Amino acid sequence: MFPSSISRRRLVAVAAMCALGASLAQAQDNYPTKPITIVVPYAPGGSNDNFARMLAKGLSAALNQPVIVDNRPGASGNTGTAFVAKAAPDGYTLVAVSSSLVTNAAIQTRLPFDAAKDLAPVAMMARGPFIVAVNNEFPARTPAQLVAALKAAPGKYAYASSGIASTNQFATEQLKALSGTYLLHVPYKGIGPAVTDLIGNQVQVLISSGPSIMPFVRSGRMRGIAVTSAQPSPIAPDLPPMASAVPGYNFEAWWGLLAPAGTPAEIVARLNTEVNKVLATPEFKDFLLKEGALPAPMTPAQFAATIAADIPRWKKLAQQQNIRPE
């Protein structure tokens, strides 16, 4: 008895699906077979770009394929990240993000992607505390003196940030909330003009990354007060933690690699393994330390848990401190 035309079409469809499944499985086994692109959703020269380029160098050697960095700046990192969220989930298009991914998600309701659902965490690259710095005329040299000065003159002093919803703003607003102090917020378009105005005493406090601040601290053009991690940090071993005067204060930025949601688990696992190997090399460790960060190897599940915990944490702070998008 011969199968009907409908049955034949079903058999052909099943055979095609089996062939497709086999080819996908083979592609995963052979991954990667072509160049990989790491999208940096910011302009060249920042920490995301620097970290991605150093990582790309190590991954290229490990995977025997070119790893290309593609800068796609715009909308506070959202343009490039949305591009990757909508890309084919095949492991060939990744995005290098920082913790600004979660601070953006905490205050913006109309993002072109869902940070927790549309992206697959691959590997965390690094973590690093910020530096609390003040103008040289500011009357404080220690964390306790800083808190005392702010409490003695609420509203007298201003702090700078690189923009609304920046990690600088969240780090400072967390400090204000926990210490019961008040500082006027002055947002800038980038960290460069914020540093300039701190030196010029247009603003008095700036909390930002080590590379943004430490060269000016070492040259005596501003004063370092503390690190924002809960414990002393190798990136600034001479500075105490701000938590020594503000119990519970802890802010660390992070940088990581994400893929489009739906990327096969085998490919994510392979990338995670190779990224963590690169992080363990002396060359990468030395590079990160100079950039004000430390390697932070994690499994994809651990990285996903970090993102999932950070978004509501910063959303709560945004509501408490009235942090709103521009």
C-alpha positions as CSV (number, residue, x, y, z in Angstrom):
1,M,0.0,0.0,0.0
2,F,1.5,3.3,-1.1
3,P,1.4,6.3,1.2
4,S,-0.9,9.2,0.4
5,S,0.4,12.5,-0.9
6,I,-0.3,14.0,2.6
7,S,1.7,11.2,4.2
8,R,4.5,11.7,1.7
9,R,4.7,15.4,2.5
10,R,4.8,14.6,6.2
11,L,7.6,12.1,5.7
12,V,9.5,14.7,3.7
13,A,9.0,17.3,6.4
14,V,10.2,15.0,9.1
15,A,13.2,14.0,7.1
16,A,14.0,17.7,6.5
17,M,13.7,18.5,10.2
18,C,16.0,15.6,11.0
19,A,18.5,16.8,8.5
20,L,18.3,20.3,9.9
21,G,18.8,19.0,13.4
22,A,21.7,17.0,12.3
23,S,23.3,19.9,10.6
24,L,22.8,22.2,13.6
25,A,24.3,19.6,15.9
26,Q,27.3,19.3,13.6
27,A,27.6,23.1,13.4
28,Q,27.7,23.2,17.2
29,D,30.2,20.4,17.4
30,N,32.5,22.2,14.9
31,Y,31.9,25.7,16.4
32,P,33.3,28.1,15.4
33,T,33.7,27.8,11.7
34,K,33.8,31.5,10.8
35,P,34.7,34.8,12.4
36,I,33.0,35.9,15.6
37,T,31.9,39.5,16.1
38,I,31.8,41.2,19.5
39,V,29.7,44.3,19.4
40,V,30.7,47.1,21.7
41,P,27.7,49.4,22.1
42,Y,29.9,52.4,22.8
43,A,32.4,54.5,21.0
44,P,36.1,53.3,20.9
45,G,38.3,54.0,23.8
46,G,36.1,53.3,26.8
47,S,36.4,50.3,29.2
48,N,33.9,48.2,27.3
49,D,35.9,48.7,24.1
50,N,39.3,48.1,25.8
51,F,38.2,45.0,27.5
52,A,36.5,43.6,24.4
53,R,39.6,44.1,22.3
54,M,41.9,42.5,24.8
55,L,39.5,39.5,25.1
56,A,39.1,39.3,21.4
57,K,42.8,38.8,21.1
58,G,42.9,35.9,23.5
59,L,39.7,34.3,22.0
60,S,41.0,34.5,18.5
61,A,44.0,32.4,19.5
62,A,42.0,29.9,21.5
63,L,39.2,29.4,18.9
64,N,41.4,29.6,15.7
65,Q,39.0,32.1,14.2
66,P,39.2,35.9,13.9
67,V,37.2,37.7,16.7
68,I,36.2,41.1,15.4
69,V,35.2,44.1,17.5
70,D,32.4,46.2,16.0
71,N,31.6,49.5,17.7
72,R,27.9,50.4,17.5
73,P,27.4,53.4,19.9
74,G,24.1,55.1,20.6
75,A,21.3,55.6,23.1
76,S,23.5,54.9,26.2
77,G,24.6,51.5,24.8
78,N,21.0,50.4,23.9
79,T,21.5,50.6,20.1
80,G,24.3,48.1,19.9
81,T,22.8,45.8,22.5
82,A,19.4,45.8,20.7
83,F,21.2,44.8,17.5
84,V,22.7,41.7,19.2
85,A,19.5,40.8,21.0
86,K,17.9,40.6,17.5
87,A,20.8,38.8,15.8
88,A,20.8,35.1,14.9
89,P,21.4,33.0,18.1
90,D,24.3,31.0,16.6
91,G,27.2,32.2,18.7
92,Y,28.7,34.4,16.0
93,T,27.4,37.8,17.3
94,L,28.1,38.7,20.9
95,V,27.9,42.0,22.9
96,A,30.3,43.3,25.5
97,V,28.3,45.1,28.1
98,S,28.9,46.6,31.5
99,S,26.7,47.1,34.6
100,S,25.1,50.1,32.9
101,L,23.0,47.4,31.2
102,V,21.2,46.9,34.5
103,T,21.1,50.6,35.6
104,N,19.5,51.4,32.2
105,A,17.0,48.6,32.7
106,A,16.2,49.8,36.2
107,I,14.8,53.2,35.0
108,Q,13.8,52.8,31.4
109,T,10.5,51.2,30.5
110,R,10.7,51.4,26.7
111,L,14.0,49.7,26.0
112,P,14.2,47.9,22.6
113,F,15.0,44.7,24.3
114,D,14.5,42.9,27.6
115,A,17.8,42.6,29.4
116,A,16.8,39.5,31.3
117,K,14.9,37.7,28.5
118,D,16.4,38.7,25.1
119,L,20.0,38.1,25.9
120,A,21.9,35.0,27.1
121,P,24.7,35.6,29.6
122,V,27.9,34.0,28.4
123,A,30.7,35.1,30.8
124,M,31.6,37.9,33.1
125,M,34.9,39.4,32.3
126,A,35.7,41.6,35.2
127,R,34.6,43.5,38.3
128,G,36.0,46.6,39.8
129,P,35.2,49.2,42.5
130,F,35.0,52.9,41.8
131,I,37.0,55.6,43.5
132,V,35.5,58.3,45.6
133,A,37.3,61.5,44.8
134,V,36.9,65.1,45.9
135,N,38.2,68.5,44.9
136,N,41.4,69.5,46.6
137,E,39.6,72.3,48.4
138,F,37.0,69.9,49.9
139,P,37.4,69.7,53.7
140,A,37.8,65.9,54.0
141,R,40.6,63.3,53.7
142,T,38.9,60.2,55.0
143,P,35.5,58.5,54.5
144,A,34.3,59.5,58.0
145,Q,35.4,63.2,57.3
146,L,33.5,63.1,54.0
147,V,30.3,62.0,55.6
148,A,30.7,64.5,58.4
149,A,31.2,67.3,55.9
150,L,28.2,66.4,53.8
151,K,26.0,66.1,56.9
152,A,27.2,69.5,58.2
153,A,26.2,71.3,55.0
154,P,23.3,69.5,53.2
155,G,22.9,70.9,49.7
156,K,26.1,72.9,49.8
157,Y,28.1,70.4,47.7
158,A,27.5,68.9,44.2
159,Y,28.5,65.7,42.6
160,A,29.3,65.0,39.0
161,S,28.3,62.0,36.9
162,S,28.8,61.0,33.2
163,G,25.0,61.2,32.7
164,I,21.6,60.3,33.9
165,A,21.3,56.7,34.9
166,S,25.1,56.2,34.6
167,T,26.8,53.9,37.0
168,N,28.4,57.0,38.5
169,Q,25.0,58.4,39.5
170,F,23.8,55.1,41.0
171,A,27.1,54.7,43.0
172,T,26.7,58.2,44.4
173,E,23.0,57.9,45.1
174,Q,23.5,54.7,46.9
175,L,26.1,56.5,49.1
176,K,23.6,59.3,49.8
177,A,20.8,56.9,50.7
178,L,23.0,54.9,53.1
179,S,24.7,57.8,54.7
180,G,21.7,60.1,55.0
181,T,23.4,62.9,53.2
182,Y,22.4,65.2,50.3
183,L,24.4,66.3,47.3
184,L,23.2,68.1,44.2
185,H,23.5,66.0,41.0
186,V,25.2,67.6,38.0
187,P,25.2,65.2,35.0
188,Y,27.7,65.6,32.2
189,K,27.9,64.1,28.7
190,G,30.8,61.9,29.5
191,I,33.3,61.5,32.3
192,G,36.0,63.8,30.8
193,P,34.1,67.1,31.4
194,A,33.0,65.8,34.8
195,V,36.7,65.3,35.8
196,T,37.6,68.8,34.5
197,D,34.9,70.5,36.5
198,L,35.8,68.5,39.7
199,I,39.4,69.8,39.3
200,G,38.1,73.3,38.8
201,N,35.8,73.1,41.8
202,Q,32.6,73.5,39.9
203,V,31.5,70.3,41.5
204,Q,33.1,68.8,44.7
205,V,32.6,65.0,44.6
206,L,33.0,62.4,41.8
207,I,32.7,58.6,42.1
208,S,34.1,56.9,39.0
209,S,36.4,54.2,37.7
210,G,40.0,53.9,38.7
211,P,41.4,54.8,35.2
212,S,39.2,57.9,35.1
213,I,40.4,59.2,38.5
214,M,43.6,57.7,39.7
215,P,46.0,59.5,37.3
216,F,44.7,62.8,38.7
217,V,44.9,61.6,42.2
218,R,48.5,60.6,41.7
219,S,49.3,63.9,40.1
220,G,47.8,65.8,43.0
221,R,45.0,67.4,41.0
222,M,42.2,65.8,43.1
223,R,42.1,63.8,46.3
224,G,41.2,60.1,46.6
225,I,39.0,59.4,49.6
226,A,38.0,55.7,49.3
227,V,37.1,52.7,47.1
228,T,33.5,51.7,46.8
229,S,34.0,48.0,47.4
230,A,33.2,46.5,50.8
231,Q,36.8,45.5,51.3
232,P,40.1,47.2,50.3
233,S,41.0,46.7,46.7
234,P,44.3,46.0,44.8
235,I,43.3,48.7,42.3
236,A,43.9,51.4,44.9
237,P,45.6,49.7,47.9
238,D,46.2,52.9,49.7
239,L,42.5,53.9,49.9
240,P,40.1,52.5,52.5
241,P,36.7,51.2,51.7
242,M,33.9,53.8,51.9
243,A,32.0,51.1,53.9
244,S,34.3,51.9,56.9
245,A,32.2,55.0,57.4
246,V,29.0,53.9,55.7
247,P,28.1,50.3,56.8
248,G,26.6,48.3,53.9
249,Y,27.9,50.5,51.2
250,N,29.2,48.4,48.3
251,F,29.3,49.3,44.6
252,E,31.3,47.4,42.0
253,A,31.0,47.8,38.3
254,W,31.1,44.7,36.1
255,W,31.8,43.9,32.5
256,G,30.6,40.8,30.6
257,L,29.8,39.0,27.4
258,L,26.2,38.2,26.2
259,A,24.7,36.4,23.2
260,P,21.2,36.5,21.8
261,A,18.7,34.5,23.7
262,G,18.3,31.0,22.2
263,T,22.0,30.5,21.5
264,P,22.7,26.8,22.0
265,A,23.8,25.9,25.5
266,E,26.8,24.0,24.1
267,I,28.1,27.1,22.3
268,V,27.5,29.3,25.4
269,A,29.4,26.7,27.5
270,R,32.3,26.6,25.0
271,L,32.6,30.4,24.9
272,N,32.4,30.5,28.7
273,T,35.2,28.0,29.1
274,E,37.5,29.9,26.6
275,V,36.7,33.3,28.1
276,N,37.6,32.0,31.6
277,K,40.9,30.7,30.3
278,V,41.8,34.1,28.9
279,L,40.9,35.7,32.2
280,A,43.3,33.4,34.0
281,T,46.3,34.5,31.9
282,P,48.9,36.8,33.5
283,E,48.7,39.1,30.5
284,F,44.9,39.7,30.9
285,K,45.2,40.0,34.7
286,D,47.9,42.7,34.4
287,F,45.8,44.5,31.8
288,L,42.7,44.5,33.9
289,L,44.6,45.8,37.0
290,K,45.9,48.8,35.0
291,E,42.3,49.4,33.9
292,G,41.0,49.4,37.5
293,A,39.4,45.9,37.5
294,L,39.9,42.3,38.4
295,P,39.1,39.1,36.6
296,A,35.6,37.7,37.6
297,P,35.2,34.3,36.1
298,M,31.6,32.9,36.4
299,T,29.4,30.3,34.9
300,P,26.7,31.5,32.6
301,A,24.1,30.6,35.3
302,Q,26.0,32.7,37.9
303,F,26.2,35.6,35.5
304,A,22.5,35.4,34.8
305,A,21.8,35.4,38.5
306,T,23.9,38.5,38.9
307,I,21.9,40.4,36.2
308,A,18.6,39.1,37.6
309,A,19.5,40.4,41.1
310,D,20.9,43.7,40.0
311,I,17.9,45.0,38.0
312,P,15.4,45.0,41.0
313,R,18.2,46.2,43.3
314,W,18.8,49.3,41.2
315,K,15.2,49.8,40.4
316,K,14.5,50.1,44.1
317,L,17.3,52.6,44.5
318,A,16.0,54.6,41.5
319,Q,12.5,54.8,43.0
320,Q,13.9,55.7,46.4
321,Q,16.3,58.4,45.1
322,N,14.0,59.6,42.2
323,I,16.4,58.7,39.4
324,R,14.6,59.1,36.2
325,P,15.6,58.9,32.5
326,E,16.2,62.1,30.6
